[in-house]
Amino acid sequence: MKIRIGRRFWILLTAGIVVFSVFVIGRNALHAVKIKRQINGLERQYDFYVEKIAQDSTLLERLRYDDYLEEYAREHYHMQRRNEHVYILEE
């Protein structure tokens, strides 16, 4: 008894494999795009923090000197000496 497999079966099987392959490849492509976006976002954060670290390192180096420390405290924290009036001018 020989089982005869028709031409339609092979066409449907091929179509099924193609549809399945497109579905799997499509999901992987969407996943790859999502991961690429995350990588780009993380790279932007990395660049931001590298620049921020450089700025903070420069600030720390400058704060080691008493003259700049006093200037920084006056400008950023509005500190003043006794019997001294400080006027803040906004531009």
DSSP file (Angstrom, degrees, kcal/mol; ACC not computed):
  #  RESIDUE AA STRUCTURE BP1 BP2  ACC     N-H-->O    O-->H-N    N-H-->O    O-->H-N    TCO  KAPPA ALPHA  PHI   PSI    X-CA   Y-CA   Z-CA
    1    1 A M              0   0    0      0, 0.0     2,-0.5     0, 0.0     0, 0.0   0.000 360.0 360.0 360.0 113.4    0.0    0.0    0.0
    2    2 A K        -     0   0    0      2,-0.0     2,-0.5     0, 0.0     0, 0.0  -0.828 360.0-137.8-101.8 129.9    1.7    3.1   -1.2
    3    3 A I        -     0   0    0     -2,-0.5     2,-0.7     2,-0.0     0, 0.0  -0.759  16.2-148.3 -89.6 126.8    0.7    6.5    0.2
    4    4 A R        -     0   0    0     -2,-0.5     2,-0.6     0, 0.0    -2,-0.0  -0.841   6.5-160.0-100.0 118.7    0.4    9.1   -2.5
    5    5 A I        -     0   0    0     -2,-0.7    -2,-0.0     3,-0.0     2,-0.0  -0.866  19.5-139.7 -99.8 123.5    1.3   12.6   -1.4
    6    6 A G     >  -     0   0    0     -2,-0.6     4,-1.3     1,-0.1     3,-0.1  -0.191  20.4-108.2 -83.4 172.1   -0.1   15.1   -3.7
    7    7 A R  H  > S+     0   0    0      1,-0.2     4,-2.0     2,-0.2     5,-0.2   0.841 115.6  60.2 -66.0 -35.9    1.2   18.3   -5.1
    8    8 A R  H  > S+     0   0    0      1,-0.2     4,-2.9     2,-0.2     5,-0.2   0.885 100.1  56.2 -61.2 -39.5   -1.1   20.4   -2.9
    9    9 A F  H  > S+     0   0    0      1,-0.2     4,-2.8     2,-0.2    -1,-0.2   0.933 108.4  46.3 -59.0 -46.9    0.4   19.0    0.2
   10   10 A W  H  X S+     0   0    0     -4,-1.3     4,-2.5     2,-0.2    -1,-0.2   0.874 112.7  50.2 -66.6 -36.5    3.9   20.0   -0.8
   11   11 A I  H  X S+     0   0    0     -4,-2.0     4,-2.6     2,-0.2    -2,-0.2   0.933 113.6  45.3 -65.8 -44.9    2.7   23.5   -1.7
   12   12 A L  H  X S+     0   0    0     -4,-2.9     4,-2.6     2,-0.2    -2,-0.2   0.894 113.3  50.4 -65.6 -39.7    0.9   23.9    1.6
   13   13 A L  H  X S+     0   0    0     -4,-2.8     4,-2.3    -5,-0.2    -2,-0.2   0.926 112.3  46.7 -63.9 -44.4    3.9   22.5    3.5
   14   14 A T  H  X S+     0   0    0     -4,-2.5     4,-2.5     2,-0.2    -2,-0.2   0.918 113.0  49.4 -63.2 -43.8    6.3   24.9    1.7
   15   15 A A  H  X S+     0   0    0     -4,-2.6     4,-2.7     1,-0.2    -2,-0.2   0.901 110.7  51.0 -62.7 -40.7    3.9   27.8    2.3
   16   16 A G  H  X S+     0   0    0     -4,-2.6     4,-2.5     2,-0.2    -2,-0.2   0.910 110.7  47.8 -63.0 -42.9    3.6   26.9    6.0
   17   17 A I  H  X S+     0   0    0     -4,-2.3     4,-2.6     2,-0.2    -2,-0.2   0.906 112.7  49.3 -65.1 -41.3    7.4   26.8    6.4
   18   18 A V  H  X S+     0   0    0     -4,-2.5     4,-2.7     2,-0.2    -2,-0.2   0.928 112.4  47.3 -63.9 -45.4    7.7   30.1    4.6
   19   19 A V  H  X S+     0   0    0     -4,-2.7     4,-2.3     2,-0.2    -2,-0.2   0.924 113.8  47.9 -62.6 -44.5    5.1   31.8    6.8
   20   20 A F  H  X S+     0   0    0     -4,-2.5     4,-2.5    -5,-0.2    -2,-0.2   0.916 112.4  49.3 -62.2 -43.3    6.7   30.3   10.0
   21   21 A S  H  X S+     0   0    0     -4,-2.6     4,-2.9     2,-0.2     5,-0.3   0.914 111.1  49.1 -63.1 -43.5   10.1   31.5    8.9
   22   22 A V  H  X S+     0   0    0     -4,-2.7     4,-2.7     2,-0.2    -1,-0.2   0.902 111.4  50.6 -63.1 -40.7    8.9   35.0    8.1
   23   23 A F  H  X S+     0   0    0     -4,-2.3     4,-2.2    -5,-0.2    -2,-0.2   0.934 113.9  43.5 -62.4 -46.9    7.1   35.1   11.5
   24   24 A V  H  X S+     0   0    0     -4,-2.5     4,-2.3     2,-0.2    -2,-0.2   0.927 116.5  46.5 -66.2 -45.3   10.3   34.0   13.4
   25   25 A I  H  X S+     0   0    0     -4,-2.9     4,-2.5     1,-0.2    -2,-0.2   0.896 111.9  52.4 -64.5 -39.7   12.6   36.3   11.4
   26   26 A G  H  X S+     0   0    0     -4,-2.7     4,-2.4    -5,-0.3    -2,-0.2   0.913 109.9  47.6 -62.7 -43.5   10.1   39.2   11.9
   27   27 A R  H  X S+     0   0    0     -4,-2.2     4,-2.4     1,-0.2    -1,-0.2   0.916 113.0  48.7 -63.5 -42.3   10.1   38.7   15.6
   28   28 A N  H  X S+     0   0    0     -4,-2.3     4,-2.4     2,-0.2    -2,-0.2   0.889 110.6  51.0 -65.5 -38.0   13.8   38.5   15.8
   29   29 A A  H  X S+     0   0    0     -4,-2.5     4,-2.2     2,-0.2    -2,-0.2   0.920 111.1  47.7 -65.7 -43.0   14.1   41.7   13.6
   30   30 A L  H  X S+     0   0    0     -4,-2.4     4,-2.2     1,-0.2    -2,-0.2   0.904 112.4  49.8 -63.2 -40.7   11.8   43.6   15.9
   31   31 A H  H  X S+     0   0    0     -4,-2.4     4,-2.4     1,-0.2    -2,-0.2   0.895 109.5  51.5 -64.5 -39.8   13.7   42.4   19.0
   32   32 A A  H  X S+     0   0    0     -4,-2.4     4,-2.3     2,-0.2    -2,-0.2   0.892 109.5  49.8 -65.0 -39.5   17.0   43.4   17.4
   33   33 A V  H  X S+     0   0    0     -4,-2.2     4,-2.1     2,-0.2    -2,-0.2   0.913 110.8  50.0 -64.9 -42.2   15.6   46.9   16.7
   34   34 A K  H  X S+     0   0    0     -4,-2.2     4,-2.0     1,-0.2    -2,-0.2   0.919 112.1  46.8 -62.3 -44.3   14.4   47.2   20.3
   35   35 A I  H  X S+     0   0    0     -4,-2.4     4,-2.5     1,-0.2    -1,-0.2   0.885 109.2  54.9 -66.0 -38.3   17.8   46.1   21.6
   36   36 A K  H  X S+     0   0    0     -4,-2.3     4,-2.4     2,-0.2    -1,-0.2   0.896 107.3  50.5 -62.5 -40.1   19.5   48.6   19.3
   37   37 A R  H  X S+     0   0    0     -4,-2.1     4,-2.4     2,-0.2    -1,-0.2   0.915 110.5  49.3 -62.4 -42.9   17.4   51.4   20.7
   38   38 A Q  H  X S+     0   0    0     -4,-2.0     4,-2.5     2,-0.2    -2,-0.2   0.907 110.3  50.7 -62.9 -41.4   18.3   50.4   24.2
   39   39 A I  H  X S+     0   0    0     -4,-2.5     4,-2.4     2,-0.2    -2,-0.2   0.920 110.0  49.8 -62.8 -43.6   22.0   50.3   23.3
   40   40 A N  H  X S+     0   0    0     -4,-2.4     4,-2.1     1,-0.2    -1,-0.2   0.909 111.2  49.5 -62.3 -41.7   21.8   53.8   21.8
   41   41 A G  H  X S+     0   0    0     -4,-2.4     4,-2.2     1,-0.2    -1,-0.2   0.909 111.6  48.3 -62.8 -42.2   20.1   55.1   24.9
   42   42 A L  H  X S+     0   0    0     -4,-2.5     4,-2.5     2,-0.2    -2,-0.2   0.862 109.4  52.9 -67.5 -35.5   22.7   53.5   27.2
   43   43 A E  H  X S+     0   0    0     -4,-2.4     4,-2.5     2,-0.2    -1,-0.2   0.895 108.7  50.0 -66.5 -38.8   25.5   55.0   25.0
   44   44 A R  H  X S+     0   0    0     -4,-2.1     4,-2.3     2,-0.2    -2,-0.2   0.917 111.8  48.3 -64.1 -41.8   24.0   58.5   25.4
   45   45 A Q  H  X S+     0   0    0     -4,-2.2     4,-2.7     2,-0.2     5,-0.2   0.906 110.2  52.4 -62.9 -41.0   23.8   58.0   29.1
   46   46 A Y  H  X S+     0   0    0     -4,-2.5     4,-2.4     1,-0.2    -2,-0.2   0.936 110.3  47.2 -60.4 -47.6   27.4   56.8   29.2
   47   47 A D  H  X S+     0   0    0     -4,-2.5     4,-2.1     1,-0.2    -1,-0.2   0.903 112.0  51.3 -61.3 -41.3   28.6   59.9   27.3
   48   48 A F  H  X S+     0   0    0     -4,-2.3     4,-2.4     1,-0.2    -2,-0.2   0.934 112.7  44.7 -60.9 -46.8   26.5   62.1   29.6
   49   49 A Y  H  X S+     0   0    0     -4,-2.7     4,-2.6     2,-0.2    -1,-0.2   0.836 109.7  54.7 -71.9 -31.8   28.0   60.6   32.7
   50   50 A V  H  X S+     0   0    0     -4,-2.4     4,-2.0    -5,-0.2    -1,-0.2   0.931 112.1  44.8 -63.6 -43.7   31.6   60.6   31.4
   51   51 A E  H  X S+     0   0    0     -4,-2.1     4,-2.3     2,-0.2    -2,-0.2   0.902 112.8  51.3 -65.2 -40.6   31.2   64.3   30.8
   52   52 A K  H  X S+     0   0    0     -4,-2.4     4,-2.7     1,-0.2    -2,-0.2   0.897 109.0  50.8 -64.0 -40.5   29.6   64.8   34.2
   53   53 A I  H  X S+     0   0    0     -4,-2.6     4,-2.5     2,-0.2    -1,-0.2   0.901 109.5  50.9 -63.7 -40.8   32.5   63.0   35.9
   54   54 A A  H  X S+     0   0    0     -4,-2.0     4,-2.1     2,-0.2    -2,-0.2   0.917 111.8  47.4 -63.2 -42.7   35.0   65.2   34.0
   55   55 A Q  H  X S+     0   0    0     -4,-2.3     4,-2.4     1,-0.2    -2,-0.2   0.928 113.5  47.4 -63.5 -44.9   33.2   68.3   35.2
   56   56 A D  H  X S+     0   0    0     -4,-2.7     4,-2.8     1,-0.2    -2,-0.2   0.871 109.9  53.0 -66.2 -36.3   33.0   67.1   38.8
   57   57 A S  H  X S+     0   0    0     -4,-2.5     4,-2.2     2,-0.2    -1,-0.2   0.912 110.2  48.1 -64.3 -41.4   36.6   66.1   38.8
   58   58 A T  H  X S+     0   0    0     -4,-2.1     4,-2.2     2,-0.2    -2,-0.2   0.920 112.2  49.5 -63.3 -43.3   37.6   69.6   37.6
   59   59 A L  H  X S+     0   0    0     -4,-2.4     4,-2.3     1,-0.2    -2,-0.2   0.916 110.2  50.3 -62.5 -43.6   35.3   71.1   40.3
   60   60 A L  H  X S+     0   0    0     -4,-2.8     4,-0.5     1,-0.2    -1,-0.2   0.902 109.9  50.7 -61.7 -40.6   36.9   68.9   43.0
   61   61 A E  H >< S+     0   0    0     -4,-2.2     3,-0.8     1,-0.2    -1,-0.2   0.909 113.0  45.6 -63.4 -41.0   40.3   69.9   41.9
   62   62 A R  H >< S+     0   0    0     -4,-2.2     3,-1.5     1,-0.2     6,-0.3   0.833 104.2  62.7 -72.1 -31.6   39.4   73.6   42.1
   63   63 A L  H 3< S+     0   0    0     -4,-2.3    -1,-0.2     1,-0.3    -2,-0.2   0.592  84.3  77.8 -71.7  -8.5   37.7   73.2   45.4
   64   64 A R  T << S+     0   0    0     -3,-0.8     2,-0.4    -4,-0.5    -1,-0.3   0.711  82.2  77.8 -71.2 -18.4   41.0   72.2   47.0
   65   65 A Y  S <> S-     0   0    0     -3,-1.5     4,-2.2    -4,-0.2     5,-0.2  -0.795  79.0-140.8 -96.1 133.6   42.0   75.9   47.0
   66   66 A D  H  > S+     0   0    0     -2,-0.4     4,-2.4     1,-0.2     5,-0.2   0.845  98.1  57.2 -62.7 -36.5   40.4   78.1   49.7
   67   67 A D  H  > S+     0   0    0      1,-0.2     4,-2.0     2,-0.2    -1,-0.2   0.939 111.9  40.6 -62.2 -46.2   39.9   81.1   47.5
   68   68 A Y  H  > S+     0   0    0     -6,-0.3     4,-3.0     2,-0.2    -1,-0.2   0.867 111.6  57.6 -70.9 -34.4   37.8   79.2   45.0
   69   69 A L  H  X S+     0   0    0     -4,-2.2     4,-2.4    -7,-0.2    -2,-0.2   0.921 108.7  45.9 -60.6 -43.9   36.0   77.3   47.8
   70   70 A E  H  X S+     0   0    0     -4,-2.4     4,-2.3     2,-0.2    -1,-0.2   0.926 113.6  49.0 -64.5 -44.3   34.9   80.6   49.3
   71   71 A E  H  X S+     0   0    0     -4,-2.0     4,-2.3    -5,-0.2    -2,-0.2   0.912 112.0  48.9 -61.3 -42.8   33.8   81.9   45.9
   72   72 A Y  H  X S+     0   0    0     -4,-3.0     4,-2.8     2,-0.2     5,-0.5   0.916 110.9  49.6 -64.0 -44.1   31.9   78.7   45.2
   73   73 A A  H  X S+     0   0    0     -4,-2.4     4,-1.7    -5,-0.2     6,-1.2   0.893 112.3  48.2 -63.3 -40.0   30.1   78.8   48.5
   74   74 A R  H  X S+     0   0    0     -4,-2.3     4,-0.7     4,-0.2    -1,-0.2   0.912 117.0  41.6 -67.2 -41.9   29.1   82.5   48.0
   75   75 A E  H  < S+     0   0    0     -4,-2.3    -2,-0.2    -5,-0.2    -1,-0.2   0.910 126.1  29.2 -74.1 -42.6   27.8   81.9   44.5
   76   76 A H  H  < S+     0   0    0     -4,-2.8    -3,-0.2    -5,-0.2    -2,-0.2   0.775 132.2  29.4 -94.0 -27.5   26.0   78.6   44.9
   77   77 A Y  H  < S-     0   0    0     -4,-1.7    -3,-0.2    -5,-0.5    -2,-0.1   0.324  96.0-126.1-116.9   6.7   24.9   78.7   48.6
   78   78 A H     <  +     0   0    0     -4,-0.7    -4,-0.2     1,-0.2     2,-0.2   0.855  47.9 169.4  52.0  41.6   24.5   82.5   49.0
   79   79 A M        -     0   0    0     -6,-1.2     2,-0.3    -9,-0.1    -1,-0.2  -0.505   8.6-178.9 -81.6 153.4   26.8   82.4   52.1
   80   80 A Q        -     0   0    0     -2,-0.2     2,-0.1     6,-0.0     3,-0.1  -0.965  26.4-107.4-147.8 162.3   28.0   85.6   53.6
   81   81 A R    >   -     0   0    0     -2,-0.3     3,-1.1     1,-0.1     2,-0.1  -0.403  53.6 -77.6 -84.1 167.7   30.2   86.9   56.3
   82   82 A R  T 3  S+     0   0    0      1,-0.3    -1,-0.1    -2,-0.1     3,-0.1  -0.376 117.1  13.3 -64.8 145.3   28.9   88.5   59.5
   83   83 A N  T 3  S+     0   0    0      1,-0.2     2,-0.4    -3,-0.1    -1,-0.3   0.811 102.0 122.3  57.8  33.6   27.9   92.2   59.0
   84   84 A E    <   -     0   0    0     -3,-1.1     2,-0.5     2,-0.0    -1,-0.2  -0.983  51.2-149.8-126.6 137.1   28.0   91.8   55.2
   85   85 A H        -     0   0    0     -2,-0.4     2,-0.5    -3,-0.1    -4,-0.0  -0.908   9.8-160.8-107.9 131.5   25.1   92.4   52.8
   86   86 A V        -     0   0    0     -2,-0.5     2,-0.5    -8,-0.1    -6,-0.0  -0.944   0.3-161.4-114.7 128.9   25.0   90.4   49.6
   87   87 A Y        -     0   0    0     -2,-0.5     2,-0.6     2,-0.0    -2,-0.0  -0.937   7.6-150.6-110.6 128.0   22.9   91.6   46.7
   88   88 A I        -     0   0    0     -2,-0.5     2,-0.6   -10,-0.0    -2,-0.0  -0.870   9.4-161.3-101.2 120.4   22.0   89.0   44.0
   89   89 A L        -     0   0    0     -2,-0.6     2,-0.4     2,-0.0    -2,-0.0  -0.897   4.5-153.4-105.0 121.0   21.5   90.5   40.6
   90   90 A E              0   0    0     -2,-0.6    -2,-0.0     1,-0.1     0, 0.0  -0.754 360.0 360.0 -91.5 137.6   19.6   88.5   38.1
   91   91 A E              0   0    0     -2,-0.4    -1,-0.1     0, 0.0    -2,-0.0   0.429 360.0 360.0 -94.1 360.0   20.4   89.1   34.4
